[in-house]
């Protein structure tokens, strides 16, 4: 079974930013999934460079993607290029958190 980007995104809906109480997909912190057979590389950001929840979020990403059938290796990569802004959030997240 080959994992798709949609599978990865579905799994990442279960990974929350504990400070904001919303998942990283809705928050716009998920940037990209590169899938090479059983290996998945997830590129994500954080709301700030000093985000204390960073390690917890990265562990959550790793565990969620590693649990998908057919995935044998997960690489979690943090980037600040481009930097995260509230513009990346879903409309629901903007509404709930009072942006826009």
C-alpha positions, 0 to 999 in steps of 0.5 A, a space after each residue: 500500500 502506498 501512502 498519499 499526501 492526503 493520508 499524511 494530511 488526514 493523520 496530521 489533523 490529529 496533531 495539535 498545537 497544545 498552546 492553541 488547541 488546534 491541529 497543525 493542518 488547520 493552523 497552517 503549520 503543515 507545509 509539505 509531505 514528500 513521499 518516496 515509497 515507504 519513506 515520508 518527509 514532513 516539512 512543517 513550521 511553528 508559530 514562533 522560533 521559540 515555540 516551547 511546544 515544538 518538540 512535542 509537535 514534532 514527536 506528534 507528527 512523527 508518531 502520526 505519520 509512522 502509524 500509517 500503513 505502509 510507512 517505514 521511515 519518517 523524517 520531520 523537518 522544521 522550516 521557517 522558510 517561508 515564515 508562518 503567518 496567521 494568513 496560512 490558517 484555515 478560515 475556521 482557525 482564523 475565526 476561532 482564534 479571532 483573526 480576520 
